[in-house]
Amino acid sequence: MNSPYSGESASPYSSDHSIGVPSPPTVVAAFNRPYDAIHHDGPYINILEQPQSKFRFRYKSEMVGTHGQLKADRAEKNRAAFPTVKLSKWNSGPAVIRLTLYTAEDNVNQRKRHVHELSGKNCNKETGICEVVVDEKCDYTAVFQNLGIIHIAKRDTREIIKQRKIEELTTHARLRKPHHSNEEIRRSITPTDLKKIDEEAEEESKSMDLNKVVLRFQAFQYDKNIESYRPITLPVDSDVVFNLKNATTGELKIVRMSACSAPCTGGTEIWLLVEKVRRNNVHVKFFELDENDREVWKAYGEFADNDVHHQYAIVFRTPRYRFTNLNTSVRVKVQLERPTDKDTSEALDFTYLPDSLKRSRNNLENTLEEEGKRHFSDLPPHKRLNFGSYPNEAIDLSNNSKIPLVFVNS
């Protein structure tokens, strides 16, 4: 049997350049783009509510019980809102708005179907695609509620991409040669086709960013003539949604700080407990604002990669303040900053103290220490507290002698 791609329907992976069919890097992705019949000045998708920019992607093993749902970017505590789109310039009966996850390259033309899947209301568990029917009763507006994003493990991405490409190739062949059986179409896929698919799947799986997606919306209408759905709009992509619980794209947050003040000369060691960060992609920024909230000074805490402990703690030394001859304390701000996307955490207050206050405090501590030692030496032996460690030898409890009380430094 001849390949269903022979002649004018040649396989997109054919190496025979005499056919005249180009083979772009990801030809299969174009098979599902029958936009020739779409009028560019006709119906279109209008995004009314963009999705929130950061949301936790969860593995299937985590999808048990109730979890947070993807909300709209403008949602508030007292105002629930969800991703919402409207099919505009359309009044020809019911339509289906399909929502699919795509990759988030800056160049829209380079975006591909993402391996991550959607879960929740109106979502297909097999495909991870969500569909909502709209008509004039709802003003052709679709609200996507109860959505979750299923995180697919890196090790599974290559096989998923490969199987999708084979399915798309088969669908393309079926449209070109509807008189062929499924078995004939399956057998017509050549080893060259499969090799190219395998190479593309390998390349795409390596380059795919698993920590950000876009929502792609497109409207379809059922066509009785072809007994199938046909697209009536071009696809429209949402703003990027980042994985909230990832060190590269997740929310930056300072949970606790060991000290909220330090001398203006810098060099004070401080410990931060933080939400998950990447050690080579985080800064501790100190900055000062004027009365108009303009930044007038900034400096960064000093720490090495090994000072970031298990991505949840940072040990750093404070930077020197711009003035070291302070007569009074100065309040500034401190926050986490991520260099790759310039994202920042909520800023906390931090106080720089005059260096003279540090010297006074040290003198006071030394005086108290000396006074304590002198007072301790003046006490009779039976009233002194033992600040040493426990004795190494065992204590004999057989007699009735009183055991002295021992205090140990922790």
Helices and strands as residue ranges (DSSP letters): G 7-9, G 17-19, H 28-31, E 44-49, E 54-55, G 60-62, E 84-88, E 95-102, G 108-110, E 117-119, E 130-134, G 136-138, E 141-143, E 148-150, H 154-176, H 182-188, H 191-207, E 212-223, E 228-231, E 236-237, E 241-243, E 254-257, E 261-263, E 269-274, E 283-289, E 295-300, G 305-307, E 308-309, E 313-317, E 330-338, E 343-344, E 348-353, H 355-378, G 381-383
